[in-house]
Amino acid sequence: MEHFTIIILGVCCIILGVRNYQGKHIYNKWYNRKKVSEQVKIKYGKIIGLGIIIIGLTIILSAFMQIVYHSNYIWYFTFLGLAIGLIIILYAQIKYNKSI
């Protein structure tokens, strides 16, 4: 039951990531995209959405693997996926917003 909340968190991340990927920037605060030009807003949203989707998938997969295998080594996979997702988000933020 304790993994159920983690799975819900992962699903919420995926939903937010998909909405961002589709161009719905209401989840991304205005000050995070104030320097993003109109021409690249779609690319910016897709890259940010991709990073959030990767984080959500990592959370869900980690929870399911923890249910099945009961190993503490699974959290290394979680940290790796979170790091990859955050690096993708930071890449988009620096490339299109010119700052963090």
Secondary structure, DSSP 8 states (H G I E B T S, - for coil): -HHHHHHHHHHHHHHHHHHHHTT-GGGS-GGGSTT--GGGHHHHHHHHHHHHHHHHHHHHHHHHHHHHH--TTHHHHHHHHHHHHHHHHHHHHHHHHS--
